[in-house]
């Protein structure tokens, strides 16, 4: 795995996230997503990973965007569905978030 490959950026993102460096993980995942040779399945995974980072950073609009992009590639990605619902959940509207996960 050479530096500059999507695999290396994904690994950097995973390491940063595990170490608690959420902003660093976002940066690494963003670099991975910019690689031309990134397969669609891996793109969906990295988008979902970055969405989790955005959730931790309270950047819900970015998390929704990444989850939606992930679901465009893989409509059955449960983590993306859950995370998108999580961005829409709030104390008075959790039922709406659960019942309308694709809107």
Buried (B, 14 or more C-beta within 10 A) or exposed (E): EEEEBBBBBBBBBBEBBEEEBBEBBBBBBBBBBEBEEBEEEBBBBBBBBBBBBBBBBEBBEBBBBBBBBBBEBBEEBEBBBEBBBBBBEEEEEEEBBEEEBEE
